[in-house]
Amino acid sequence: MILVYAFTNQWGTNISRRVLLELQKLFTGDNFSFEIIRFHPRDFYKKYIEHNNYSLIIGLGDSYGQSEKIKIETQAKNVYNDQSIYPFAPILIDLNIPIIDNLDSDFFKISSNMGTYNCNWLAFSTQLYLNQNNLSTFHLFLDLPQKSNASLLAARINQLLVDNNILQ
């Protein structure tokens, strides 16, 4: 089973929400679960991450800044705003990213800075859970440029996953 989630704003108009809707058109079959996060991700984590086992988790968030590339995040921090998420956990944790040998640098870039808010909270909590339970789940988090076309971003994400045999 593959979990694909996105954060949304109160109007459902942000880029990660719109890309999730486009990915639903591209990723068909019973092997996918598409979920939206409306508020703090704690309830989502308890319902969809904790005590579940996926082959792949794909998180979508809205990138801040002027970059027009999709950022593939490699790390999460044990920080939510200015406080520790889990006091005795590591400061940084590497995401269990699938092997990506084919990467179009015109559209993607590698990043290790997803901030310290909801996206980071969920990525850190998810990866800590995966590590503590010795799960081999791949964990991919993509920060999306806010002023891009959702269907174009979804097509690029799909191509990245296909080119690297990640959906198998």
N, C-alpha and C positions, 0 to 999 in steps of 0.2 A: 504494500500500500504506500502511496506517495501523498504526503500532505503538502498543500500549497496554501499559504495564508498571506493576507495583506492587511495592513492597517487602513482605516478609513477615517475621514473627517465626518462631521455631523450631517453633511449634505451628500456624502458618497461621491464627491467629485474629484478627489485627489488622484494622483497618477497611479499609486500602487493599487487602489481599488479598481480603477479602470483597466489596468493591465491584467489583473486577476480575472476580470470578466472576459477579456480577450483570450487569455490562456485557456479558459473553460471551453472555448470554441475549438482550440487546437489540440488540447489534451482530452481525448475521449476515452470512455471505458470505465469500468467499475474500479479500476486500480487507483483512482484519484479522489481525493477529498479536498474541496475548495472551501476555505473558511475566511470569515471577516472578523477583524478585531476592532471593536468600537470604543472601548475604554481602556483602562489599565490592563495590561496583558495577563495579570495574575489568574483571573478566572479562566481565560483561554488556555493558559498553561495547564491548569489543573484538569480541565476537561479533555484537551486534545493531545497534550504531550505526556504528562505524568501517567504512568501505567499503560502506555500505548507503545507499540513497536512498529516503526515505519522503515522502509528501505531508504527513503529519501524525504527530507523536509526542506521545502523551498520557502523562504521568507521574502516578502516584498515590502520595501519601505520607501518613503519619499526622501530623496537626497536633497540636502541643502547646499547652496552654493551655485556657482555658474557652470559647472561641468555638464557637458552634453552626453557624457558616456555613462553606461551602466557600471556601477561599482560593485565588484565582487569582494565582499568583506571577508577577511581572513581571521579576525580576532574580535572578541568581545571583552569588555572591561567589567570588573566587579564594582561598578559604580552606577548608581541611579541618582541623577541630579548630583548632589555633593555627598551622598552617603553610600556605604557599602551595601551591596545586595545581599551577600552572604558573608558575615564577618570573618569566618575562618577559611574561606575559599581563596584560591589564587587571585592575584590582582588582574592578570590577563589569562585568557584561555583561547587556544586555537580552535577554530571551527573545523569540523571533520569534513572538509571540502572534498568532493569527488575529484579524481584526476582530470585535469583540464589541460590537454596537450594542444588542442586546436582553439585558439583564442584570437578573434579579430580585434586587434588593438585600435582600430578605427571606432569601434562601438563599445568596447569594454576596457576597464582598467582594474587592476588589483588595488585594494585599499585595506587599511587596518584601522580605520577611524569611523565607526558608526555612531559616535556621539555617546551620550550618557542618559538617554531618555528611554522611551518605551521599546524601540527596536533593539537597543542594546540590552535592556533588561530581559527581554524574551530570548534573544540569542544567547546571552550568558547563562540564563537559567536552563535553557534547553540543552546546551552543550555540557553543562555541569551534570545534568541528569543523565545524559548519554554516557559520559565518562564514568560516573559513579556506578552505573548499572552495566558497564562493559557492553554496551550496545554498538553494533557496527553500522548504525544509521548514518548515512551521509547527510550533511547539514550545509545548505547553501543559502546565504543571505545576499540579496541584491538590492542595492540602493538605486533608485530610479530617478533620472533627471525630471524635474517637475514640469518643465515646459515642452515635453516631447509628445509625440503622437502615440497613444496607447497601443494601437494595433501594430504599429511599426516596432515598438519595444517588445511586445509579445512575440512577434515573428523573429526578432533577433535572439530572444531568450530561447525560444523553441529551437532555432538553428544551433545555438551553442550546445544545448542538451543533446540534440541529434548528432552533431559532429563529434561529440565526445562520448557517445554511447552511454549517456547517464540515465536515460529513461528505461533501460532494460532491466 
